[in-house]
């Protein structure tokens, strides 16, 4: 395929928007389950490592992103709180459980004119720009894109229009989240596509498996 034809047929990112749910990297405020196994200083260092991996994937994908920060000091994130995300727009997460906060972030993106929106966290060391590009390409022809995580949740969820039902009635941070989300998608008649399954790093066991995979 010549370059002109590739440019005409490749999916455009003009209507795509990525949502990133993150925390301010501060001692005692991140990765509590991991910190229980490795200590808070080590957990903070690992979180910063995960932030760098996530940010590299976003930058390489070239998709516009909004970082939604949890537990910030005020209604608007400070320069210190957002220095990890200097290349992206940053906002404070609203009140409510995880589902309500994700639904609000999606609603804001669609209201701002996005046509394909995906959300990720900052816990997935295997995330690469190829996963993000694939997600937005799949949203050209599918209603819902999911990146399954090995713990029974998902590391990415993408939509073509707001679907608040997908964020209701879930027991978050449990192994039922992906199954329950797929059940909702079936009831709603959504066309679903999947990304490769990846591992989140939530606790010391996850960390050990990631480190082992990195050297194998």
MIGU-654075 format. One record per residue (C-alpha): residue in one letter; x, y, z. Coordinates in steps of 0.05 Angstrom, whole numbers, plus 32768, in hexadecimal, padded with zeros to 4 digits. Each point is the difference from the previous one (the first is absolute). Last residue first. Layout:
BEGIN
AXYZ ...
! end
This chain:
BEGIN
X80F27EE28269 X8019803F8021 X7FC2802A7FFB X7FD27FC5800C X80207FF58044 X7FF9804A8012 X7FB77FFF7FED X7FF37FC08027 X8021801D803E X7FD880407FFA X7FBF7FDB7FFA X80117FD9803F X801180408025 X7FBD80207FF1 X7FDA80277FCA X802A7FF97FC2 X7FCF7FF67FC6 X800D7FC87FCE X7FEC80017FB7 X7FCC7FDD7FD4 X800480137FB7 X7FCB80317FE7 X7FB77FEC7FF8 X7FC580157FD6 X7FB780078014 X7FC380127FD6 X7FCC80188033 X7FBB7FE18007 X7FF280248042 X7FF37FBE8024 X803F7FE37FE3 X8029803C8014 X7FE67FFB8047 X80157FB78004 X804480147FE4 X800880338038 X7FED7FCD8034 X80347FCF7FE6 X803680367FFE X7FF180198047 X7FF87FBC8022 X80497FF88015 X7FFB80388032 X801B80488001 X7FBA801D7FF7 X7FC17FDB8014 X7FD680177FC6 X7FB880177FFF X800B803C7FD2 X803A80107FD2 X7FE87FDC7FC2 X7FBB801F8008 X801F80457FF5 X80087FF17FB6 X801780407FDF X80107FF87FB6 X80377FDF7FD5 X801F7FDD803C X80437FE68018 X80147FDA803F X80487FF38012 X80257FDC8038 X7FC67FD1800E X7FEA7FD6803C X80067FB6800C X80468001801E X80227FEF7FBE X7FE880427FE2 X7FD280037FC4 X8008803A7FCF X7FB8800F7FEB X7FE480237FC3 X7FB780137FFD X7FD480187FC7 X80287FE17FC7 X801180167FB9 X802E803D8007 X80097FEF8049 X802E7FC87FEB X803180347FE4 X7FFD80268042 X80127FC18027 X80367FEB7FCF X802380438007 X7FFD7FFB804C X801B7FB98000 X803780117FCF X8015803B802C X80147FCE8035 X7FE37FE68041 X80277FC7801F X800E80248041 X7FB58008800F X7FF080278040 X7FF680467FE6 X7FB67FFE7FEE X7FE080027FBC X7FC3801E7FE0 X7FEB80027FB7 X7FD680327FD8 X7FEC7FFF7FB7 X7FD480397FE6 X801C80398029 X7FD980427FFD X8009801F8045 X7FBF7FE08017 X801F7FBD7FEE X803D800D802B X7FD7801A803B X7FD17FC57FFE X803B7FD08000 X801E8021803D X7FBD80008024 X7FF67FB67FF3 X80467FF2801A X7FF280268041 X7FBD7FDE800A X80207FBB7FF6 X8039800E802F X7FD380168038 X7FEA80478008 X801E80468000 X8020801E7FC3 X80477FF17FE7 X802B803E7FFB X801780167FBB X80407FFE7FD8 X800C80117FB6 X803D7FDC7FE6 X8049800D7FEF X801380138048 X7FE67FBF801C X80337FEF8035 X800180498015 X7FB67FFD800F X80007FFF804C X803880338005 X7FDD802F7FCF X7FC17FFC802B X7FC27FD97FEE X7FC0802A8001 X7FC87FF48033 X80337FF68038 X80367FD4801E X7FF87FC77FCF X7FE57FBD8016 X7FF47FE37FBA X801C801E7FC0 X7FDC7FFC7FBD X803480057FC8 X7FE380177FBE X801F7FE57FC1 X800780107FB6 X801B7FC47FD9 X80477FFD7FE5 X80097FB6800F X8049800B8012 X7FEC80368033 X7FCB7FD38020 X802E7FC48004 X80388029801E X7FD0801D8033 X7FEB7FBB8017 X80477FE78007 X8014803F8026 X7FC47FFA802E X80117FB7800D X804780138016 X7FE48036802C X7FD37FCC801F X803B7FD3800C X802680378024 X7FC2800F802B X7FF87FB68012 X80497FFC8014 X7FF9803C802E X7FBE7FE5801D X80177FBA8012 X80067FC17FD6 X7FC47FD68013 X7FCF8031801F X801980347FCF X7FE57FD67FC6 X7FBB8001801E X8005804A800E X801780117FB9 X8002804C8008 X7FF580358036 X80337FEB8035 X803980267FDF X7FE8802B7FC6 X7FF67FF17FB7 X7FBF80257FF3 X7FCE7FCC7FEB X7FEA7FEB7FBB X7FC37FF37FD4 X8013800E7FB7 X7FCB80117FCD X80137FFB7FB7 X7FDD80277FC8 X7FF47FEF7FB8 X7FDA802C7FCF X803D801A7FDA X80267FBF800B X7FF67FE97FB8 X7FFD7FB77FED X80307FEE7FC8 X7FE17FFD7FB9 X801380447FE4 X80458003801F X800F7FB97FE9 X7FEB80127FB9 X802F803C7FFF X803A7FD7801D X7FFB7FC87FCD X7FE37FBC8013 
! end
